[in-house]
Amino acid sequence: MPQLAQRVGRAKPSAIMVIAEKAKQLKAAGRDIISFSIGVPNFLPGEHVYAAARESLSHDSGQYGSNRGAEALLDAFLQHIEALGFSGYTRLNLSIGIGAKQVLYNLAEALLDEGDEICFAAPYWTTYRDIADIVGARTNVMHCGAEQNYKLTPAQLDAALARKPKVFLFNNPSNPTGMVYTDEEIAGLAGVLAKYPDTWIVTDDIYNSMVFDGIGYHNFVFARPELRERLIFVDSVSKTYGMPGWRVGLIAGPEVVARAVTTLNSNHITSLPEVITAAAVAAFSGPQDIPQAKCAEFAGKRDTVVAALRAIPGVVCPRPQGAFYAFPDISVAFGKRHDGVSIGNDVEFCAALLEAKGVACVPGSAFGEPRAMRISYTCPTAQLAPGLQRIQQFFAELV
């Protein structure tokens, strides 16, 4: 029998989806399950988005679209990033993809040859390592533990860039930690980046509109404009607008990179569907009241989650200031037992928590931090307090 390509053997199923599927199975079997596992915003976009989609369907051309993205979408995205602080970009600096994940995969194909090195901080989004493995890149992971609030330091970055990686991948606000870098912290890292002109910089900042406490969103190019010639900003409509299923991702960066991604699009996805494009344009250009209200709601939920976790003896939870995640260090539970079940690591902890209390969380090892677990607090508000109480009960019952 013919063999599959070697790269398929390097591809792994999403650890997050494995947990979500297990929770779904238990719920189907009649268990009372509260899921803190999937990183979806769990709200729907405004009616203007659906109206734009319906209007698009009423005069659908049935034709292929642009490999780079429809002009209306590119213009709406330009307006969006201008409001964030990115100035001087044109349509030639942009390109699109089927969600930010596919955009990141395209960037890996465009920027990394087999054997090239990519560096990023841990905790990291699971897909970073997975994509690197598939394209045959070497990874240099910079560990940033709870003791440093899960944030990368200039010294760590300097040591990593001294190895001359082809790509530095950065995530702010962070999935899985919810941490957000201040203006001063970004400036400090940008100063290090300026010393290493041969490294591409990819900022995966799809939670840029979900920032709390007035801290604001900041990017390296704001601090060091000269970085613009090698920095690629990644965004999507998934989190901000409650549209993960619509699958729209975008980049803004150097023309040569945008052109490369567009060329790759011409060889696989071709274009976004017209109806999807219309909905994304409406999301970027229309009323922003729902995203703003949801951001405020998530900030309130954050406070509830952090208070509950910090009330558990031995649990350490740096205070997230964005996205919709908390990432507590739960290693105090390791070496203990719950109802006769031994807990030696984060995977065993999350499995026991799901089985005993019906609460689904993702083990931190999926994100490169095996001392922690991720809590996504976008569940219905009525489920939040009961879910947190079950976690507290679980810890209280450890022996």
N, C-alpha and C positions, 0 to 999 in steps of 0.2 A: 504493500500500500504506500502511496506517496506520503511524504512527511510534511508537516506544517513548517512554516518559517520559524527560525529560532526566536525571532522577536516575540512571537505569540507566547512562548514559554516564559518570557520575562513579564508578560502582562498579568496582572492580578485583579480579581474582582474587588470592588470597593468594600473595605471593612465596615464602613458606615451602613451600606445597604444590607450587609449580612445581619447586623443587629436589627435593623428596621424590619427585615423579612421575618426574623425570629419573633419579634414583637407582634407582627401582623398575624402570624400563625397562632400564637397564644391567644390573641384577641378573638380570632375566628373560632377557637376552641371553647370560647365562653369566659376566658379570664378577663378580669378588670385590669386593663393595662393603661398606664400613663406613659406616653413616649416623650422623652427628652432627647431623642436620637437624631432625627433628620434636620438638617440645616435649611429648612424652608421657612419663608416669612409667615405663612399661614394667614394671609389676607389677600383679597382680590383687588385688582386695579379699579380706578374710577370708571363710571359709566361712559365718559368721553372716550376711553380706550376701546370699549366694545362698540360704541357708535362709529368710530373710525374704521374698525374692522368690518362692520356691516356695510358701511358705505363703500369700502374697497371691494367687497364681494359683489356689490351691485353693478360695478363697471370693471370687473376683472378682465385683464387683457389676455390671460392664458399664455403669456410669453415668458421667456427667460428674463431674469433681471440682471443687474450689474454685478460683476464679480467683486467689485469694491464695496458695493452698497448703493442703494438708490440715493439720488442727490438730496431728496427731501430728508432722508434719514441722516445722511452725512451732515447736512446743514443743522438739523436739530441737535445732533451730537456736538457739533462745534459750539452751538449756543450753550449747551449743557456744560462743556468743559471750560468755556470762557467764564462762566459763573463760578466754577471751582477755583479759577486762577490761572488756567492755561491760556496764554495769549499768543497770537501770531501763527496759529495753525490754519491750514487750508484743507480742502478735501483730499489733496494729494498726500497728506499726513495720516489719513485714516484708512481703515479697512474693517470688515465685519467677519462674523463667524456664527456658527450655530451654538450660541452660548459662549461664555467666557472659557469654559473647559476646552472647547474645540479651538478657540483662539490661542490658548496656551499651548496646545499640541502643535498647532501651525507654527507658532513662534519657536518651539523646540526644533521642528523640522527646518525652519529657516535659519536659525542661529547656531545650532549645534551639529557638528560632525561626530561620528562615532569616536569615542575616546576623549572628546572634549570634556572639560570640567564645568559643572554648574554648582554654585554654592547658595545655600539658603539657611535660615535659622530654624531651629526646632524649639517649640512645637511648630509644625508645618501642616498645611492642608495635605491630606493623603495623596492627592493626585500629583503633587510636585515630584515626589520620588518615583511614582509609577510611570509618569511620562518620561522622566529621565532614563529609567531602566529600559523602556521600550525602544527609545531612539539610540540606546547604547552609550549614553553619556555617563561620566563618572560624577558622583555626588560628594560634596564636602558639606557636611551638616554642622552648623554652629549651635551647640546646645545652650539654650537660655532658660534656666530653671525658674521655679517660683521665687527663689531667693533674689532674683533680679527682675521680678515682675514680668517674666517671660519676654523681656525685651533685649534686643541685640545691642551690644556696646560698641563704641568706635574701636576699641582695642581688639575685640573679636573680629570685627569686619576687616581691620587692617591686616591681621594675621591671615585671614582667609584670602584676601585679594593679593597678598604677597605671593601666593601660589599661582597667580595669573590665570584665574578661571575665565572661561569664555563668557559666562553669563552669571550675574548676581540677580537672584529672584527675591523680591521683597513683598510683604503682604501687610497692608495697613489701611483700616483696622484689620485685626487678625482673626482668622478662623484657624485654630479652635479657641483662642484665649479671650477674644474680645478686647484685647489691649490696643491702645491707640498711642501713637508717638506724638509728643508735643512738638511745637515749632522748634524749640531749642534742641531736642533730641534728633530731629530730622536734619537740622543744620550741622550738628556734630557728625552724623554719618555721611552727609553730603560732602563735608570737607575731606573725609577719607576717600570717598569715591573719586573726587577730583584728582587724587594722586595716581590713579590707575586708569589711564585713558584707553586701554585695550580691552576692557570688560564691558559688555552690554549690560544695561540695567533694565530689568522688567519689574514694574510696580503693579502688582495685582491688587487693585484697590476698589473692588466691587462694592464694598460697604461704605464708600466715602460719604454717603449722605446719611448714614446711621452713626452719628457721633454725638456723645452726650457731654453734659457738664460744661458746655461752652468751650471745649478744648479745640475744636475746629479741625478741619482736614488740611494736612500739609504734605507736600511732595518735594523730593530732592531738587527738582528743577526750579522750584520757587526760591530755594536757598542758593542754588548755584546754577544760574541760567546756562552756563557753558555745558552742562550735562545733557542739555536737550538733544544734542546731536547723536547721543547713544542711549537715550532713555525711551522706553516704550511703556505707556500707561494703558492698563487694561480695565475695562468697565463692562457692565451689562445692565439689562433692565430687570434681572431676576429678583434681587433682594430689595432694592429701593422701591420698586413699583409692584411688588407682589406678583411677578410674572415669570417664575422659574420655568414653567412649562412652555412658554412662548419661544424660548431658546434664541435669544439675541445677545451676542457679545460684540464688543468693538475695541479697537485700539487707536491710540494717537501716538505717533512717533516719527522718526526720521522717514523721509520719503522712500529711501531704499528699502526699509523694512516693510512699510505699508505696501509697496509694490510687490515685494516677495510674497507676503501673505495673500495679496490679491491674486497673484499667479498661482499659488497653491489652491486657492478657492476655485480657480478656473479648471483645475484638474480633479476636483472631487465634489464639493457642494454646489458649485456654479453660482448660486445666489440664494438670498432669502426669499421666501414666498411674498407676494404682494400684500396679502392680508396681514402677515406678521409684520412686515415693514410699516404698514399704515398704523398698526397698533403701537409699535415702538415710537414712531414719530409723535403720536398723540401723547404717549407717556412722558416723553422728554419735553414736549412743547406745551402741554395742557396744564391744568390746575395741579398744584403740588400739595394740596391740603391733606390728602390721604397719607402720602409718605411722611409729611411733617408730623401728623397726628400719631402715626405708628412709631416714629422715632421717640416721641415723648412717652408713648405707652411702653415701649421696650425699656426705656430708662427707668421707669417705675418698676417694671418687672425685675430689672437688674438689681435694684435695691432690695427687693423681697428675697431674691435668690441669694445674694451675698450675705444678707443678715442671717438667713437660715443656715447656710454653710458654715459661717464663722461661729455659730453657736455650738457646733459640734466639736468637742475637745479633740485637739490634735490635727484637725483639718485646716489646711492653709489655702486661702483663696484670694489671690490678688484681685483688686477691684477693676473689672473691665469698664471701659469707657466708650464702647462702640459695638457694632454688630448686634448679635443676640445670643451670645455664648458666655458661659462661665466655665472655668477650667480648674477645679479644685485639686490640690495635691491630697490624695487619699491614702498615701503610703502608711499612715498610722494604722490602717486596718490589716496590713500585710503580716502574716504569721499568726493571725487570729482565726477563729472559727465562728460560723453562724449556723446554728441548728445542726451541728455536727459536720458541716461542710467547711473544709479548709480553704483559706484565702491566702494564696502566696503571691499573687500579682494582680495587676489591674484587670486582666481578662477574666480571671476567676472571680474577682470582686463584682464586675458588671454582670456576669452570668448568674451569680448567687443573688444579686439584688433583683434581677429580672424574675428569677424563679420564685424567690421568697416574697417579694413585695410588689411585683408587677410594674416595676419602673425600669424603663429602657434608657440607658446611657451608653455612650461609646467609649471603650477603653482608650486611655491616653497613648498607649503604644502604637495605635493606628496613626498617631500624629507625631511619633518620634519622642514621646515623653511617657514612659511606662509607669511613672509614679502618680499619674493623674487620670481623670476622666472628663469627657466633655458633656456639658449640659446645654442643650438648645432650649431656650425658654419661650418659644413661640407658640406653645400649646395654648388652648383656650384658657382664659384667666381663671375659670372655675376649677381647672385641674392643677393649677400651679401650686397652691398651698398644700393640697392633699399629697401631691407628688413629693414635695419637699419634706413633709411630715413623715412620709414612708422612708425616705432616705435617713432622716434623723433616727427613726425607730430602728432601722437596720443597724446603724452604728451602735446604738444603745444596747443592742442585743448581742454584740460581738463579745466573745470570751477568749 
